[in-house]
Amino acid sequence: MKDGPNQFQRRRKVDLQAQLEAASRPVWRILNRVLLGHDVTQAQGTTLFQAQGADITAICATADSLRQKVNEDRVSFVVNRNINFTNVCYMGCRFCGFAKRKEDAAAEWLEPHQVAERAQQAWDRGATEVCIQGGLHPKMPATTYRDIILAIKARLPDMHIHAFSPFEVWYGATKMGLSYRDFLTDLKECGLGSMPGTAAEILDTEVRQKLTKNKLSAAQWVEIIRTAHQVGIPTTATIMYGHVDGPTHWAAHIALLRDIQRDTGGFTELVPLSFVHTESPLYTQDPKNVRPGPTSNEVDLMHAVSRIMLHGYIDNIQVSWTKLGPAHAQDMLFRGVNDLGGTLMNESISRSAGADHGQEITALELCQIIRAAGRIPVRRNTTYKVIDVYDDHDPAPLAPLVARQNKDPLDFLRMFPEASA
Ligand code: SF4
């Protein structure tokens, strides 16, 4: 085991004071108020998101200090599997590189029993969760969502089912002719455990018009999420950034999530999702007006300012290693992040959109990444209950479910061995 945490803690204390002193007065004032326990207003959030130079360093140090206060040196992850039961979708979201037409050679459809088989494989590899999402297939039976849950639960009653974005809930409820409340209540009774708060993108009508022609409006997303929380289905919260958006949108989005959380307490974590541009029609058809994903500073600020704005409301800030890759994801552990998400086993949405990181990082590899940052790896369940603390032992080694085509996710630790000293 490494003896890193104490060294990291000592350095951080000194650094925070020095970095606050180096910040501009407006940012210094906001950060001091935060450290005294005050909420950041939406306008102050915009100021933080617009930061440059020494201000960014001070914001990241403040976020790291809040993370330390709330989560201490523990960094969590969940052993799960992503299952995309179909990639057929006609919604035409312009940022999406995942959707196929049903006649396409690469179109996929899994019957509920096939989804359950994949869930069984995940269970046999120690997973406690399956994360299930799919396209909005025009011909899918209205009962598909409940059928998938029932098929998994019949085989694996203890598997946590984390499934169906608000867009899918909108689609399923519409197809069934049910209110969101009745549709979600039924899914919960079938065995749905929680929902991904994806399809949020940026909760702003003008931006959504450009991304998705506003097919699922911000108001509908909020209504579905609030309803899920009210019927006892917790959800994650997400933001997809780095395309046609900017600091004012980000601050408004995070403030809105905070308002929802204040009322419902139903968010388990925030997961910032950086826009992956390479295969995305939004970018490839209009590269002059669409940004190719966030800059490195914006990635830092998104994780750090989210931690700061959500302090006292959402305690878990997760980094998406599928979007950023393992090395960049590890950096975020110093910018307010306390969770590395899941092992995933298969992940195809980011890969379809051009990211080359999605597939699987095993529990043992996640532990190595976490320890190399001087933190203590913790295995959790979907709702952040601790399953195991790896302070003096390791998870069992396991070969990846799908043979890796790309490089070893731990290459960066071997290239810079001093990072794990
Ligand atoms: S983002 Fe989802 S809803 Fe939109 S086109 Fe892609 S698969 Fe369909």
Residues whose N, C-alpha, C, O or C-beta is under 5 A from the ligand:
A	BS01	SF4	C89 M91 G92 C93 C96 A99 G135 L136
